[in-house]
């Protein structure tokens, strides 16, 4: 099931709710600290940031010539 959502009255960025997560209390606390560190308003925003950073890391490393 997907659901498009608007975030706090801001214009929609075409967000689709589809990720579900299971985490330990410690992992949830880590995510909250990551969100606070980057100034994200929500844990969902922090997860999106982590996904973008990881994707950039992967695409950068795969585009490097072999040494």
C-alpha positions, 0 to 999 in steps of 0.5 A: 500500500502506498500513500502520498503525503504532504509534509507539514503543509509544505508543497508535496515532494511526491513522497510515497509511504512504503518503507517499514522498519523494524529496529531495536531501541538502540537503533531508534535512538541512533536514528534520532541522534542522526536526525538531530545532528543534521537538523532533520525534523523527522526520522523519516527525513533522516532515513531519506538523507541516509539513503541519498548519502549511501546512493551517492557513495555507491555511485561515486565508488562504482564510477571510479577507474580501477587502480 
